[in-house]
Amino acid sequence: MIGMTSFGDLLGPQPVLLPEISDAEEALLDKQDPVLVAAAHPSASIAWAYLAEAAFARGEAAESEVNHDIVAAYAFARTGYHRGLDLLRRNGWKGFGPVPWNHEPNQGFLRSVGVLAKAARAIGETDEYARCLDLLEDCDPRAAGELGLD
């Protein structure tokens, strides 16, 4: 019998549900400095997502369109994205298929991709922006909306 994934695709891959990185997640929820959390848990995409989101927010508030904070957000987001790819692959992801937004441990990766998209758009890297949107759509069609990219 062929099972249906939670995304309704009878033949597609099963959704990847990343494991919790509870030490990093708890530290961030306890309002610890994301820089220290990222240094202590460099494989935790969620720490890089926090750093990227904060840098992007500072960059958006600045007077110049492209600035240090936007570039920092891009770098933090790219790090979170790559660390997330590593973890996804270790958990059976083949480079495509569902990575559900509603599974909280997946959100560090998805949030990193979202900030990477925003920062790429801000610096004029339209191909990267489009790739990020495509990846989010493939992972979970709801993710872009959750990340303010719709």
C-alpha positions as CSV (number, residue, x, y, z in Angstrom):
1,M,0.0,0.0,0.0
2,I,1.3,3.4,-0.9
3,G,1.0,5.9,1.9
4,M,0.2,9.6,1.4
5,T,2.6,12.2,2.6
6,S,1.2,15.1,4.7
7,F,1.4,17.2,1.6
8,G,-0.9,15.0,-0.4
9,D,1.6,13.5,-2.8
10,L,1.1,9.8,-3.2
11,L,4.5,9.1,-4.8
12,G,6.6,11.9,-3.4
13,P,9.2,11.6,-0.6
14,Q,8.0,11.7,3.0
15,P,8.4,15.0,4.9
16,V,11.7,15.5,6.7
17,L,11.2,16.3,10.4
18,L,14.5,17.5,11.8
19,P,15.5,16.6,15.3
20,E,15.4,19.3,18.0
21,I,18.7,21.0,19.0
22,S,17.2,21.7,22.4
23,D,20.2,23.3,24.0
24,A,20.4,26.0,21.3
25,E,16.6,26.4,21.1
26,E,16.3,26.7,24.9
27,A,19.1,29.2,25.1
28,L,17.5,31.4,22.4
29,L,14.1,31.2,24.2
30,D,15.9,32.2,27.4
31,K,17.0,35.4,25.5
32,Q,20.7,34.4,25.5
33,D,22.8,36.3,23.0
34,P,22.4,34.6,19.6
35,V,26.1,35.2,18.9
36,L,27.0,33.1,21.9
37,V,24.4,30.5,20.9
38,A,25.8,30.2,17.4
39,A,29.3,29.9,18.7
40,A,28.3,27.2,21.1
41,H,26.1,25.4,18.6
42,P,27.3,26.2,15.1
43,S,25.2,23.5,13.5
44,A,22.0,25.0,14.8
45,S,20.4,26.9,11.9
46,I,18.0,28.5,14.3
47,A,20.9,30.5,15.9
48,W,22.0,31.7,12.5
49,A,18.4,32.6,11.6
50,Y,18.2,34.8,14.7
51,L,21.4,36.6,13.8
52,A,20.3,37.0,10.2
53,E,16.8,38.3,11.1
54,A,18.3,40.8,13.6
55,A,20.9,42.1,11.1
56,F,18.3,42.3,8.3
57,A,16.0,44.3,10.6
58,R,18.8,46.7,11.4
59,G,19.7,47.0,7.7
60,E,16.2,47.8,6.7
61,A,16.0,50.6,9.3
62,A,19.2,52.2,8.0
63,E,19.1,55.0,5.5
64,S,21.1,53.3,2.7
65,E,19.6,50.5,0.7
66,V,22.7,48.3,0.8
67,N,24.7,48.4,4.0
68,H,26.9,46.4,6.4
69,D,23.8,44.9,8.2
70,I,22.2,43.7,5.0
71,V,25.4,42.0,3.9
72,A,25.9,40.5,7.4
73,A,22.3,39.2,7.2
74,Y,23.1,37.6,3.9
75,A,26.2,35.9,5.4
76,F,24.4,34.7,8.6
77,A,21.5,33.4,6.6
78,R,23.7,31.6,4.1
79,T,25.5,29.9,7.1
80,G,22.1,28.9,8.6
81,Y,21.0,27.6,5.2
82,H,24.1,25.5,4.7
83,R,24.1,24.1,8.2
84,G,20.4,23.3,7.7
85,L,21.2,21.5,4.4
86,D,23.8,19.4,6.2
87,L,21.3,18.4,8.9
88,L,18.5,17.7,6.3
89,R,20.8,15.4,4.3
90,R,21.8,13.5,7.4
91,N,18.1,13.0,8.1
92,G,17.3,11.6,4.6
93,W,16.5,14.6,2.5
94,K,17.6,14.2,-1.1
95,G,17.6,17.8,-2.1
96,F,13.9,18.1,-2.7
97,G,10.6,17.3,-1.0
98,P,8.7,18.4,2.0
99,V,10.3,20.2,4.9
100,P,7.2,21.2,6.8
101,W,7.1,24.7,8.4
102,N,4.8,23.5,11.2
103,H,7.5,21.2,12.6
104,E,9.3,23.7,14.8
105,P,12.9,22.2,14.4
106,N,12.6,22.8,10.6
107,Q,12.0,26.5,11.1
108,G,15.7,27.4,11.7
109,F,16.5,26.2,8.2
110,L,13.4,27.7,6.6
111,R,13.9,31.0,8.4
112,S,17.5,31.1,7.2
113,V,16.3,30.6,3.6
114,G,13.7,33.3,4.1
115,V,16.3,35.9,5.3
116,L,18.7,34.8,2.5
117,A,15.9,35.6,0.0
118,K,15.3,39.0,1.5
119,A,19.0,39.9,1.7
120,A,19.6,38.6,-1.8
121,R,16.8,40.8,-3.1
122,A,18.2,43.8,-1.2
123,I,21.6,43.5,-2.8
124,G,20.2,42.8,-6.2
125,E,21.0,39.1,-6.5
126,T,17.8,38.3,-8.2
127,D,18.8,34.7,-9.3
128,E,19.5,33.8,-5.6
129,Y,16.2,35.4,-4.5
130,A,14.3,33.3,-7.1
131,R,16.1,30.1,-6.0
132,C,15.3,30.7,-2.4
133,L,11.6,31.3,-3.2
134,D,11.6,28.0,-5.3
135,L,13.2,26.1,-2.4
136,L,10.7,27.4,0.1
137,E,7.9,26.5,-2.2
138,D,9.3,23.0,-2.6
139,C,9.8,22.6,1.1
140,D,6.4,23.9,2.2
141,P,4.1,26.1,0.2
142,R,3.1,27.9,3.4
143,A,6.6,28.8,4.4
144,A,7.0,31.9,2.2
145,G,3.8,33.4,3.6
146,E,4.9,32.6,7.2
147,L,8.2,34.5,6.4
148,G,6.6,37.5,4.9
149,L,7.6,36.7,1.4
150,D,4.3,36.3,-0.3
